[in-house]
Amino acid sequence: MNRRHMDYTLLLTTLLLIAIGVTMVYSSSAILARERYGDSYFFLKRQIFSLGIGFVALYAARMIPLELYKKFAYPILIVAIILLGLVQIPGLGVTAGGATRWINIAGFKFQPTEFAKIALILFLAYMLAKKEDKLSHFAFGFLPPMVISLVLIFLVLLGKDLGNAVLMASTVIALLFIGGARWSYLVALLLLALPAFYKLVASVDYRRQRILAFLDPWQHRQDAGFQIIQSYLAFQAGGVFGAGLGEGKQKLFYLPEAHTDFIFSVVGEELGLWGVLLVMGLFAVWITRALVISWKTEDSYSRYVALGITLMMGWLTVLNMGVVMGLLPTKGVPLPFISYGGTALVMNMFGVGLLLNISAGIASDEEED
């Protein structure tokens, strides 16, 4: 494989999104960081540190032969399961906001779910490529990848992370459909999942309140609807051209999670409609290029890896933007490359490295032809 060839449009788009992200993380977190830690650059320095690790991850993912990922699909999956299990051990798992989703490593919080999402994609790609002609058979084709996927999703749910669990489940179903699984299997799976999903939402008070706040946020403006109303106000204040970088007011302790889940609201307030359209446009280019890579590759395993990463990132982007604009119920999910969060940034960049690896293989094959 000629490593010099890759999709530079995808790489450039990723770098532009990261640059916007670093800028907006500082803009949205400087005052909070100064008040909480006495250092305006606290979150920025951590994000830059994670970015450095992310570039190493991206380079490694691009350079390691894809055959090795296929060979070690099961060991990677086992590591993901172990890490998700460690989160639930008292003293190892870190609880924040009522959820236990992190492991503390030398003062830095690591979120195993982000690693598990990549592990799930690599495993599914291996299984689907191996069983392409058997997916229509329930016991030998459909059931094995479905059961193992459900184990990972269940462990993510134990950490009270419904958003990522739904994200992973959606990716699994989409990949199984693309791989050739029967409609009847997928419809039956969805029908079985609906009662469980309803119970997960209805039986937990804060999730139920979020649904009610989504339907009528103004009736719940002092509690569950507060965050989305502040997000509306941020977009309204931004108008077409924005209040100016660093000049946003909603991040001043009005908009919760301004530097993480609701950073897109800060983009809307400070950069205005043009900034919002720029970010949306960059994500549209990113997803398009990733789809082109998956379409062009002739290797089944590479195609499923590329599709899995594209689906996961696409769902995540739509989910985050839908939430902050009030089109979906409030759920804590970050905006890829933009939101503050070390593990997510590193693993997203690792995913980009995999896509660049696959695109390098396409360019090499085209040269040989």
Secondary structure, DSSP 8 states (H G I E B T S, - for coil): --TT---HHHHHHHHHHHHHHHHHHHHHHHHHHHHHHS-TTHHHHHHHHHHHHHHHHHHHHHHS-HHHHHHTHHHHHHHHHHHHHHHTSTTTEEEETTEEEEEEETTEEE-HHHHHHHHHHHHHHHHHHHSTTTTTSIIIIIHHHHHHHHHHHHHHHHTT-HHHHHHHHHHHHHHHHHHT--HHHHHHHHHHHHHHHHHHHHTSHHHHHHHHHHH-GGGGTTTTTHHHHHHHHHHHHHTTT-S-TT--STTTTTSTTTTTTTHHHHHHHHHHHHHHHHHHHHHHHHHHHHHHHHHH---HHHHHHHHHHHHHHHHHHHHHHHHHTTSS-------TTTSS-HHHHHHHHHHHHHHHHHHHHHHHHHHH-
